[in-house]
Amino acid sequence: MVLVAGLIVALVALAALQYRWIARVSEAERDRLKASLDSAAERFCADFDRELVRTSRSFEVAEDLGDADLERDLVDRLARWRSTAAGPKLVRELLVVTRLERGEVELRRLDEPAGRLVPGSWEPDLESVRRIFEARGRVPLLDERLPGLVLAPRNARPPRQDGTEKAERGPAPRGEEPGGGADRRPPRHHVVVRLDLEYLGKEMLPRLAEREFGGREGLAYAVTVAVAADPRVVIFRGGPRVEDATARTADAVRNLFALQRPGDEPDPGRWVVAVHHPAGSLEDAVTGARRRNLAISLAVLVLLGAAVVVLVSSTRRAQRLARQQMDFVAGVSHELRTPLTAMRSAGQNLADGIVSDPEKVKKYGALIEREGRRLTEMVGRVLTFAGIQSGAQTFQAEPVDVASLVDGVLADCRWVLDEKRVAVERDVAEGLPEVRGDAAALRQALGNLVDNALKYGGSARWIGVGARLAATSGGEEVLLSVSDHGIGIRRSDLPHLFDPFFRSADPSAAGIPGSGVGLAVVRGIVEAHGGRVTAESVPGQGSTFTVHLPTAAGKGRGA
Ligand code: ADP
């Protein structure tokens, strides 16, 4: 018991430790995943922006080029780009936007096959570019919706800021103030590099995503690139589907599509990449894994606990069985010794000639015969028990008349009934069908029940033996019952009554000698006849044992 308690305390302690340990491991795991996801997103954006810088460098034209020079320069630059760039398809076309006097904005496009700048019209998809130039103010470097790069001429004068002018080198000035110095400078052309949305969304971004978030099959994470100012405008979406792919719920969020001129205030990036774990979020994935881990360790601990319980209960069962077998030996010896003692002293008296009166001799003879019969019954019961246990016992299958069976049993114990002056109430229904089986074995089974009713029948001096027909779900069966008004059986003993060697620990029953095999024999015989035996009892008021046997006509299987 101390050992078991110790084991259980150890199990509980182990469970608590396990719980805390798993919690810490999953926290660490989450932090690790988060950090590696963050740096992957970081690299994804940096790689993309590096491409933007490279592109912008390729199309920076010099300031103050005349139209013809500008045209030639652009044709050259585009041809060089097409032949040397890693992703030549990134640039869809080149546009030249010029702010004319009177605030008008002129649009030209480079006709690539012809190698010429041709007038262009403001088609709806160029609306965002047009707005940039029509708004009188600084021209941003990027148009995140077109999407495109808006490149001012190199070496342009810096904008006037706080009344001072300072020289600035870099891809382009940060903005300009048309009007103020417009009359001193020729019209300035902005080159708009229109990027190919199709190529971005279907080739370039998928390739970058595959490099940073690739798993065994495709992307391990859901990756969404959208316009920061309007997340409904999605540039690229890849990887497993998640319910909410917005930046609000993402495991990692970074901005991209940023281009900076030296000295500019940093541009955070006009697009946003949102990365989601396929489980919805990293938190969910880690919580799920943690739950699974907890469930598995809990199952292992429960299994261990169950093993302890099984071990303890089987040990106790083995102990109980050993004790019952000891009791059996003691009970059998006692039951053997009592009749033997009686027979020996009767024989001794006869042999010594102490008894010579013929009446008395007759009485002694009857006594010897009776005790001998009790011994025979006793030995027969133990042998049947052994036969049933080993499976060697065989039973005949012949028609048995129920009324004669009951009368035979009562005749067998007539002398005990007379000796103890016990009243028998016989209640056998008329016209019962025959049962199929071994008449001698059935007689022994019923005899055991009557024996018990006499043994445990107390001072009531009454037993009831009955037989009747009852309907069952599959047909009908014969019920043979033996009742007494004796000491009864405790409720807790009922389930064990028919176990071999079982004897009640109830003091009123324990004082009565017995071996504990009688009811096991009854059950063995009845079950071999395709029937069953049940017991009902009210402690202190009496018991009824009922044998249920299939009728010969029914589908009973005689042994
Ligand atoms: P035995 O009578 O030799 O002990 P049994 O197998 O016939 O063995 O009975 C097992 C136990 O069942 C008995 O020890 C007794 O406690 C209980 N028992 C059996 N029949 C009766 C009965 N009619 N009334 C009360 N208890 C009974």
Residues whose N, C-alpha, C, O or C-beta is under 5 A from the ligand:
A	BS01	ADP	N452 A453 Y456 G488 I489 L497 F502 R503 S504 A509 G514 S515 G516 V517 G518 L519 A520 S543
